[in-house]
Amino acid sequence: MSNFDSTRTRLTNLLDEITDGRIQLPDFQRGWVWDDSHIRSLLVSIARDFPIGSIMLLETGGENRYQSQPVEGVKLTNHVEAERLILDGQQRLTALTQVLRSTQPVKTQDAQKRVIERFYYIDIEAALLGSNRIEDAVIGVDASKTIKRNFGREIVLDLGTQEQEYERFYFPCNQILNSDQWEEGLMDYDQTKLKPYMEFRREILNRFRLYDIPIIELKKDNSKEAVCLVFEKVNTGGVPLSPFELITAIYAADGFRLRDDWFGYYKEENGKKKRVDGRKDVLAAKPLLSTVQATDFLQGISLLHTYSQRQDNLRAGSTGRDVTTVSAKRDQVLALPLDAYKRWADSLTSGFLAADKFLHMEGFRSPDYLPYRTQLTPLAAVMVQLGERWLEPVPYAKLAKWFWCGVFGELYGGAVETRIALDMQDLLNRINQPAAPEPTTVVDAGFQSSRLDTMRTRTSAAYRGLYVLLVREGCKDFFWKAKMSDLDHRENAIDIHHIFPRAWCTKNNIPDRTANSIINKTPVSYKANRMIGSQPPSKYLEQLRNHAQVQLTTVEQDEILRSHLIDPESLRADDFYRFYEQRKKDLVRIIEKEMGKTVIDVGTFEEPANGDVEEDSE
């Protein structure tokens, strides 16, 4: 059996179902945004009997139990259970409902996106001049039913009363589907206009009344994932629908406001509105967690829910297909029951906060240098399962090794749902059972020494990770002498800058791709960077040593340079290639230490086909 039907439905019948609530919007549909120009164009298309595209509806019931809401502008006096929901065609149906069925002005926008109110009319005489004139005949007037110019001082057209409509022969669009009252008034006002009006009725109004719209109706037994995917396919011009939005509508049907739980809300207390923070607010209070998205959180819930089910299956002796697969994939996230969310949401929030502490201990301070947001989800889920045990030296070391392998192996970009699930299980197994295999990411991670030659901006995870390691390991500022980790990064404008200045490299025929590598960059303050300028290192090092506010000995300066893994002798001798090779070896050494793996030493790094190798922009 097909999981959808296709048919044609009379526009009037469709609008009847919308206004009485049988057809509504699912809660995940976004607001109505059509402007005046789109509305008039839609009316012209129907008046000329042109197709306006198909409408897609979803039969309610079955698995697809979503919170629904009336189409904007429709007011239902009693609660009505929707029979069908609009998946595609919201803008068109809302526009037609408001224009053809409402006695109130349509709230829309002008070309500059300013909010305006409009009533729509058809100039009968112009419409009867031929189909090529209908576009000019359909007009919008303001809420007072006038058109003004000269900054509102001059009224060009006034349709404020029915008599004025009859006199100027403009037909109100909200009478198109039932014009009995308007026709009776026209007969009383001026019978000589009845003949051209009847021609207008035959030629134009009947096109609206007999207009059929193609309908595609999805059956109620379609899966949630199928509904989500279909919605995205047919709404290609909008923002993709996330699982969060679909689950919000599903949970709302059971009385749970997921959007409030995540984003927070306001409540009345003693006559005043009080803000109640959501989980996003709690996480965003930690800068490193400020980018965590609702979908990340739901993936974490899915990991914990399916992992718990799997453990229960195994304890019960289940085998094979009877054992739940740990998953953070879209279909599994969409299948999350409300009780699973309620069970794990508080724990996962604490897990993310524990992940924040871990990141701080590993040297991370700014979200600008966080390698991967996606790696936080399995980390937080593992933290939930470990509790305070993650702080113990042995579990901590295993967590850190996995984390840095993900960073320098550059394995958490793109689609990572499968890796997230495998890493959560593997990490917990490795921590709880010392003889268990290494996590998938640790096994997969590899780093070639020549990758350092191609790391040129902070768009790569490895670049960000290396910067953090240099700061964490105690590199000191060339000017302030203090550890970078002790300085205020904003106040002191600390950033990554060239060691051999770019201008000097160009002058000395050092290729840009080499000069701009991270090997020739290090964190320094704005004070130091200004003194470096475009001078050779031998010159700026001397100026820094002798600056009245610095006063460094050569030994002290050498210590600062070595804290950046810079060879003082080659730098002071302006020997770029000796400096470059030595620093490359030292950077490889600290990467090996964090990954717990030997770095592959090859002559040429094969640049990724996905564009991960960047042009310099710093």
C-alpha positions, 0 to 999 in steps of 0.5 A: 500500500502507498503511504500517500494519496494524491487528489484534487480539492476545491479551494472553497472546501479546503478553506472551509476545513481550515476555518473550522479547524479540521486542517491545522498547522503542526507546531513545528511549522514556522510563522507566516512571512509572506509579503504584500507582493506575494499575496497579490501575485497569488491572487492574480494566478488564481484569477487567471486560472494559473496553477499555484502548486500542490499542497501537502497534508499529513493525516493525524493519528497513529505515530504522528501525534503532534501538537497543532495550531490553527492557521494564522488568522483563524480563531476557533471558539472551541478546541477542535482536533485536527484531522490533517496537518499542513506540511507544505503550502502554509504560506499560500493557504494562510494568505488565501484564508486571510484574504478570502475568508477574514473580515479583518485586514491582512497583516503582512509586510512591504518590500522593506519588510515593514509590517503593514495591514492590507485589504485586497480588492479587484478593480472590476473595470480593469479586470474586464479589459483582459487577462493581461490586465488582471495583474494591475487590477488586483490591489491592496489598500491600507487598514482604513481602506484607502490609498494615500500618497504624498506622505499620507496627505493626499487620498488617491482611492477611498473604499471606506464604505460599501457605497464607495466600493460600488461607486468606484467599482472595486470588488472586495476579495473577502467577498469572492467566495460568497458575494450575495450581500455585496451583489444585493447592495450593488443592485440597490445602489446602481442597477446599470452596473449589474451587467458588467458585474455579472460578466466579472462574476463569470470571468473572474469570481468563478475561477476562484470558486471552481479552482481546484488545488492538487493535494498530496496526503501522507498517511498517518502510518508514516514514521516521524523520520519520514515526516521530518525528511519530507518536510525538509524536502518540500521546504527547500527555501526555508531553514531545515527542520531539526529533530528538536522542532519535530519532537517539540510538537510530539511532546506538546501533544502530551502536555510537555513544553520542550521549547520552554524546557530548553530556551526558558520562559517567563511566568507571572509571580506577584503580578510581575513577569519572572524569567525561568532559565532553560537548559540552554541558559544553564549551559550558555553561562559556561562560555565553552558550552555556549554553542551547544545546540538543542539537537546536540542535547537530544543526541546525548539523551538518545545515547543515554537512553539506548545505552541504558536499554542495551545494558538492561538487555544484556543483564536479562540475557538477551542476544542478537537483534534483541539487544538495543543498539546504542545510537544518536542517529536521527531516526533514534532521536526522533523516536525518543519517548517523553519519559526518556527525556524526563529521566535523563535531561537533568543528568545530561545537563550535569554531564555537560557541566562536567565536560566544561570542567574537563575542558578547563583542566585541559587548557581550554578557555575560549569557545573560539579555540574549541576544536569540535562542538560535536565531541562534547555530546559523547563526552557529556554522556560518558560523564553521566555514566562515570559520575565523579569517577572521571576525576580519578587519574586513570579514567581521566587519562583515558578520557584525555587520550580519546579527546586529543586523538579526536582533535589531532586525528580531525575525526569529529567534523561532518556526520559523526552520529556513528562515531559518537555512539561507538566512542561512548561505548568504547570509552566506558568499556575501556575505563571500566575494563582495562583490558578492553580495546581502545575506543574507535577514535583512538584507533582511527586517529593518525597524525602526519608531521607534514600536516603541520606545514598545511595548518594555516588558520584556526578553521582546523581542529588541530590548529586550535588544539595546538594553540591551546596546548602551547598556552596550557604548557606555560608559554610566556608572552614576549613582552609581559613575561607572564604566562599566557594562561595568566593574562587576560586574552581580551585585555592584552589582545592575545592572538596567534601571530607570525614569529618570522614576520610575513613581510620579512618572509616575502622579502627573503623568498620564503614561500607563503605556504611555509611562512603562514604555517602554524610552525611559524606562528605562536600566541603573543600579546598586541604589545609584543606583536607591535614591536615585532612588526616586519623586522627580522627576529634578531632585531625585534628580540634585541628591542624587546630585551632592551625595552625600558619596561621589559629589561630582559637578560638573554638567558631570560629571553631564551627561557621565554622562547623555549616556552613556545618551543622556539630554538633561541639560537636559530631565531636570533641568527635569523635562520628560518629553515633551521628554526622551522625544522626544529620547532616542527619536531618539538610540536610533533613531540607534544602532539605525540604526548597528548595522543599517546601515539607515534606521529607518522613522519612523511615528506609530504602531507596529502591535503584533504579533498574536503578543503580542510587546508586553509589559506592564511587570514591572520 
